[in-house]
Amino acid sequence: MKIISSANELKKYLREQNKSIGYVPTMGALHEGHISLIREARKNNALVVVSIFVNPTQFLAGEDLQKYPRRDEADKKICELAGVDIVFMPDTQALYFDDEVKIVAPNVRGYVLEGATRPGHFSGVLRVVMKLLNIVKPTHAYFGKKDAQQLNLIELMVKHYFLDVTIVPVDTVRDSDGLALSSRNVYLSKEERQEALKIPKSLYHASKMISNGIIATQEIEAEMLAILEPLEVGYVAIVNREFEVVKEVSVGNCIILVEALVGSTRLLDNIWL
Ligand code: AMP
C-alpha cells in the first residue's frame, strides 16, 4: 500500500497506472462504515484510493475542527487490511491556495436542513470534493447514504460540472444497538450514547407507521419528535429524492432525516424508503 501526501505525485502515479479507480474520500477515524465503502470500491475497480483529510473549509467557526478525532496510524492499518492500494493524506497547504476560485453550494438545496443548521458547510464539502475528484479522477467514487444531503449535493455537482465519475451510494452501517456509525460517536459518554439511540428508534418507528399504511408526514414527524424528547432536535424531515419536503410518503422516493444534539455532539441519521 502506498501513502502519498502530494496532489501532483498522486496524479502522476495514478495516470501512469492507467487503471479503473475506485475512490473513497474520508476524514479518517475510520470505522466499519468507511470499510463498507472501501469493500464496494474493491469489488468493481482495479485500484482503490482512500483519502484521509479533515477538511477545514467544511467546519464552521466554533465547530469541532480542532478536536475532530485523528488516528492516522490506526487508519493506515485499517486501509491496509481492507486491501486499499493508495492512501492519500494531504495537509491543508497541499490542497488549498490563497484567494482561490471557489465552488459554492446551491442557494436552495445547500441551505436547507443540514445546510440551515450549518450554513456554508456544504460549500466547504463541495469545494474539497471537487478538488479531490480532479486529483484522483476516479471511475467510481463512493459516498455514504448516512450523509444523504451531502451525497445529493455531490451528485448535483457532478451533473452541473459535467464531471466524468460515477457516484455510488452505500448503505449506512450501524452498531449492534442500531446507532449509525460515525467518527463523532467517540464524543458520546455512556449515558449520551443511550440517549442517542432515540434517533434510530424514531426512524424505526416511522418505518413501522408507514408499513401500517400511515403516510401523512406531519403525523409521522409528530410521533418521531415525541420519541426524540428531550433531545434538542435540529430537524426531523421527510423529503423526496430531490430533497423537497413532502406531505405524504411515497415509498421508493422518500428519505426520513433526523439531526439531533446529544450532549454537545450533533448526530445525523436517516432511512431511505
Ligand atoms: P467522513 O469520514 O465522516 O467524512 O465519512 C466519509 C464517508 O463515509 C462519507 O461518504 C460518509 O457518508 C461515509 N460514512 C460515514 N459513516 C457511515 C456509515 N455509518 N455507514 C456508511 N457510510 C458512512
Boltz pocket constraint, residues with backbone or C-beta under 6 A from the ligand:
constraints:
  - pocket:
      binder: B
      contacts: [[A, 25], [A, 26], [A, 27], [A, 28], [A, 32], [A, 33], [A, 34], [A, 36], [A, 37], [A, 142], [A, 143], [A, 144], [A, 145], [A, 146], [A, 147], [A, 170], [A, 171], [A, 172], [A, 173], [A, 174], [A, 180], [A, 181], [A, 182], [A, 183]]
      max_distance: 6.0
